[in-house]
Amino acid sequence: MLNPDAKLSEKLFTSDIDQRPTRDGFGTGVVEAGKADPRVVVLCADLAESTRAEWFQKEFPERFIELGVAEQNMATVAAGMAAAGKIPFTASYAAFNPGRNYEQIRTTIALNNVPVKVCGMHAGVSVGPDGATHQMLEDIGMMRMLPGMTVIVPGDAEEARKAVVAAAKTDGPVYLRFGRAATPVFTTPDSPFSIGKALTLWESKDPKVAIYATGSMSYAALSAARALAESGVESIVLHVPTVKPLDEEAVLAAAKRAGRAITVEEHQVAGGFGGAIAEFLADNLPVPIRRLGIQDRFGQSGTPDELLAHYGLDALHIRDVAQAFVGI
């Protein structure tokens, strides 16, 4: 059943549930952060409209810096500004930030442990018709390997807003991942969010499988849990917006109760969110695990719904995998 403590949308499973891209949460969140702290600045690489950085630009034009198509330079400028006392957010497509400027992020931001907030937009396959070149599927793995880097993948636009505000108050570098496609807003302004904390969305009395999900895949996992309940399969759904550091206590507790684990992510299964869960459980509580994500493939053009179904990331496929996993 739904966890009342999660404080989810009243329109959770209705056709008129609010849908917005998580990049909108970045736009509103960074303006909110900018109003709260004059040290917040935004740097952009010629994509102010697409990244929603223009919302900050309109509010604080003197604190917005357009670098042009020069993502490597954007990272190093941001590192210098952070060393001088600013709180920079860098915004571009995830294919370019961190895809194109990874070395500069590693050497000038992470190595120096400066509080730059790297914002990767249009991540995952659901960016749609832009195709494989722009569908960044490796960024979670790239960024979680960097020492000291916090990695956040918000579940919806409302949580994205909270994540940006929280990141501005966090010491050290942070990577935030956002999408372009409009996705269900399943949390509310009152839903709890803290960096490093997971949120139980669904919890049965006698769960047979724990479904761990991050980003917008958490709504698909929640929908799958509802379908599983209708077929007699009890489950837990743990929404994990912070991939690093993991909420180890919550991850472990769900695995102990269910005895089986499924991870769901809009990312390569190698090195990503599922890898983080599997690594932790292997060291602490080895249980049977299935990892759902992109299976060593690049993306392709298509609508978001078509692509998510094609790669097995829709609620029906999650349900089918869970049913087979528990032997039903």
C-alpha atoms as one frame of an Amber mdcrd trajectory, in Angstrom:
protein
   0.000   0.000   0.000   1.018   3.627  -0.372   3.183   5.005   2.400   1.253
   7.900   3.968   4.477   9.414   5.302   5.660   9.983   1.728   2.889  12.592
   1.217   2.316  11.841  -2.439   0.053  13.558  -4.948  -3.681  12.960  -4.515
  -3.895  12.463  -8.294  -1.229   9.769  -8.205  -2.805   7.208 -10.532  -5.198
   9.461 -12.437  -4.920  10.583 -16.030  -4.864  14.238 -15.010  -1.803  13.970
 -12.762   0.425  17.009 -13.192   3.301  16.354 -15.583   6.357  18.567 -15.900
   9.985  17.990 -16.892  12.495  17.886 -14.070  14.481  20.610 -15.850  11.624
  22.960 -14.833  12.428  22.118 -11.231  15.982  23.268 -11.853  14.712  26.569
 -13.242  12.477  27.341 -10.279  14.902  25.928  -7.733  17.936  27.905  -8.838
  15.930  31.149  -8.746  14.824  30.257  -5.220  18.406  29.485  -4.247  19.559
  32.747  -5.810  17.066  34.754  -3.791  18.237  33.076  -0.590  21.974  33.455
  -1.205  23.659  36.188  -3.286  26.668  33.933  -3.816  24.658  31.714  -6.185
  25.594  32.226  -9.842  24.641  30.318 -12.990  26.929  29.529 -15.911  25.527
  28.256 -19.187  26.944  26.901 -22.450  24.632  28.448 -25.053  21.534  26.528
 -23.908  19.836  28.919 -21.508  16.322  28.283 -22.825  16.563  24.482 -23.022
  18.159  24.128 -19.592  15.798  26.666 -17.973  18.847  28.679 -16.908  17.188
  31.655 -18.580  14.765  31.817 -15.661  17.708  32.715 -13.428  19.112  35.008
 -16.124  15.906  37.065 -16.178  15.839  37.346 -12.382  19.560  37.954 -11.814
  21.182  39.075 -15.090  24.299  40.301 -13.275  24.845  36.812 -11.815  24.374
  34.895 -15.055  27.363  34.079 -17.270  27.017  32.839 -20.841  30.126  30.906
 -21.891  28.994  29.862 -25.356  29.656  26.401 -26.751  32.668  25.898 -24.476
  31.742  23.397 -21.792  35.333  22.727 -20.732  35.848  26.427 -20.151  32.550
  26.603 -18.251  33.773  23.992 -15.764  37.086  25.715 -15.121  35.537  29.177
 -14.806  33.022  27.759 -12.337  35.842  26.167 -10.336  37.627  29.501 -10.130
  34.469  31.307  -9.060  33.840  28.675  -6.386  37.390  29.097  -5.093  36.646
  32.827  -4.839  33.564  32.255  -2.693  30.711  31.858  -5.169  28.263  28.942
  -5.462  28.198  28.226  -9.211  25.651  26.080 -11.041  26.784  24.972 -14.506
  24.019  24.091 -16.949  24.129  22.229 -20.245  22.949  18.957 -21.732  24.305
  15.964 -19.826  25.911  14.754 -23.064  28.167  17.822 -22.790  28.153  18.480
 -19.030  29.661  16.115 -17.833  30.012  14.297 -21.163  32.313  16.772 -22.885
  34.018  18.399 -19.901  34.583  15.428 -17.623  38.344  15.968 -17.332  37.865
  19.571 -16.264  35.181  18.554 -13.741  37.497  15.896 -12.354  40.634  18.043
 -12.126  39.411  21.551 -11.347  36.182  20.842  -9.446  36.273  17.422  -7.771
  39.995  17.278  -7.041  39.860  20.720  -5.421  36.576  19.904  -3.647  34.979
  23.222  -4.590  31.198  23.736  -4.351  30.312  23.713  -8.050  26.898  22.218
  -8.833  27.104  20.439 -12.190  23.661  20.233 -13.827  23.187  17.720 -16.629
  19.989  18.302 -18.614  18.164  16.127 -21.151  19.650  12.936 -19.663  18.369
   9.443 -20.442  16.592   7.989 -23.471  13.367   9.899 -22.852  14.896  13.029
 -24.360  13.330  11.363 -27.400  13.852  12.456 -31.008  17.283  13.998 -30.328
  18.662  10.482 -30.674  21.684   8.585 -29.448  24.202  11.435 -29.559  22.191
  13.479 -27.063  20.808  10.644 -24.922  23.333  10.585 -22.097  23.241   7.160
 -20.433  26.613   7.033 -18.695  26.659  10.160 -16.514  25.614   8.630 -13.183
  28.485   6.173 -13.388  30.963   8.823 -14.449  30.071  11.192 -11.654  29.591
   8.760  -8.783  33.137   7.494  -9.301  34.580  10.933  -8.526  35.745  11.210
  -4.901  33.643  13.636  -2.885  30.985  14.094  -5.595  27.358  13.999  -4.437
  25.025  12.604  -7.126  21.306  13.453  -7.148  18.648  12.224  -9.605  15.329
  13.900  -8.690  12.126  11.940  -9.197   9.967  14.783 -10.472   9.895  18.547
 -11.003   8.902  19.332  -7.424  11.665  17.219  -5.969  14.095  18.716  -8.489
  13.314  22.159  -7.096  14.041  20.951  -3.566  17.234  19.221  -4.694  18.616
  22.397  -6.275  17.872  24.442  -3.165  19.495  21.774  -0.985  22.529  21.517
  -3.293  23.163  25.257  -2.969  23.493  24.768   0.781  25.783  21.735   0.490
  29.545  21.932   0.788  31.540  20.348  -1.997  30.667  19.436  -5.581  27.272
  18.075  -6.586  25.974  16.495  -9.784  22.254  16.926 -10.496  20.579  15.021
 -13.339  17.490  16.366 -15.104  15.219  15.282 -17.956  13.445  17.051 -20.804
  10.314  14.921 -21.081   7.299  15.867 -18.977   6.907  13.212 -16.282   4.358
  12.717 -13.470   4.797  14.941 -10.422   4.137  12.340  -7.747   5.574  14.246
  -4.770   4.169  17.410  -3.211   5.704  20.496  -1.580   5.254  18.677   1.745
   6.979  15.453   0.674  10.200  14.963   2.631  13.489  15.503   0.816  17.001
  15.484   2.215  20.253  14.780   0.419  21.319  11.241   1.263  17.837  10.052
   2.216  15.591   7.604   0.368  11.792   7.657   0.466   9.557   4.603   0.810
   6.671   5.095  -1.617   4.966   1.710  -1.265   5.201  -0.884   1.474   3.314
  -4.164   1.860   3.057  -6.203   5.053   4.858  -9.237   3.649   6.924  -8.018
   0.670   8.468 -10.554  -1.689  10.580  -8.071  -3.643  12.113  -4.640  -3.039
  12.084  -2.330  -6.044  14.740   0.380  -5.866  14.350   3.221  -8.352  15.797
   6.641  -9.045  14.691   9.635 -11.085  11.389   9.479 -12.943  11.672   5.670
 -12.959  10.367   5.771  -9.396   6.892   6.611 -10.664   7.064   3.660 -13.059
   8.146   1.460 -10.146   5.261   2.737  -8.039   2.794   2.003 -10.839   4.323
  -1.468 -11.160   3.862  -2.073  -7.425   0.190  -1.225  -7.720  -0.168  -3.685
 -10.606   1.747  -6.321  -8.652  -0.591  -5.920  -5.696  -3.543  -6.592  -7.987
  -1.921  -9.913  -8.951  -1.149 -10.838  -5.354   2.535  -9.913  -5.247   3.489
  -7.744  -2.279   6.433  -5.375  -2.614   8.373  -2.381  -1.349   9.218   0.602
  -3.561  12.167   2.671  -2.383  12.694   5.954  -4.234  16.405   6.806  -4.080
  17.024  10.335  -5.381  20.528  10.489  -3.916  22.668   7.905  -5.673  25.734
   9.060  -3.742  25.814   8.960  -0.794  23.313   6.099  -0.640  20.819   5.865
   2.178  22.433   2.610   3.292  20.096   2.074   6.227  16.973   2.255   4.036
  18.495   0.154   1.262  19.519  -2.541   3.722  16.185  -2.549   5.565  14.202
  -3.054   2.341  16.449  -5.926   1.254  16.147  -7.608   4.654  12.363  -7.491
   4.529  11.922  -8.600   0.929  14.869 -10.912   0.293  14.993  -9.959  -3.401
  15.903  -6.724  -5.148  15.119  -5.069  -8.476  16.762  -1.801  -9.511  15.336
   0.532 -12.151  17.169   3.396 -13.860  17.147   5.334 -17.130  20.873   4.731
 -17.525  23.337   2.018 -18.468  23.149  -0.860 -15.986  26.957  -0.919 -15.942
  28.274   1.461 -13.294  25.059   3.309 -12.584  22.420   3.341  -9.867  21.806
  -0.400 -10.011  25.528  -0.969  -9.711  25.636   1.176  -6.576  22.810  -0.829
  -4.985  24.349  -4.153  -6.040  27.785  -3.213  -4.725  26.397  -2.187  -1.359
  24.207  -5.273  -0.967  27.042  -7.573  -2.080  29.138  -6.258   0.800  26.397
  -6.203   3.407  23.484  -8.503   2.533  23.828 -10.532  -0.660  20.347 -11.161
  -2.091  19.150 -12.155  -5.570  19.018  -8.996  -7.700  17.787  -7.950 -11.136
  18.982  -4.682 -12.657  16.699  -2.938 -15.159  18.167  -0.216 -17.332  19.915
   0.170 -20.651  21.696  -3.094 -21.401  24.996  -2.054 -23.007  23.341  -0.173
 -25.865  23.109   3.367 -27.136  19.821   5.209 -27.442  17.828   6.018 -30.556
  15.163   8.411 -31.769  11.563   7.970 -30.699   8.947   9.350 -28.369   9.695
   9.066 -24.645   6.975   6.451 -24.117   8.130   4.398 -27.095  11.723   4.403
 -25.942  11.014   3.571 -22.318   8.836   0.641 -23.400  11.443  -0.487 -25.939
  14.169  -0.597 -23.288  11.947  -2.308 -20.739  11.594   0.644 -18.402   7.812
   1.016 -18.320   5.593  -0.124 -15.449   4.307  -3.218 -17.250   7.792  -4.568
 -17.890   8.842  -3.910 -14.290   5.721  -5.794 -13.165   6.478  -8.738 -15.456
  10.097  -8.988 -14.274   8.994  -8.888 -10.635   6.347 -11.564 -11.153   8.860
 -13.870 -12.827  11.418 -13.109 -10.122   9.133 -14.267  -7.312   7.944 -17.252
  -9.325   4.478 -16.134 -10.329
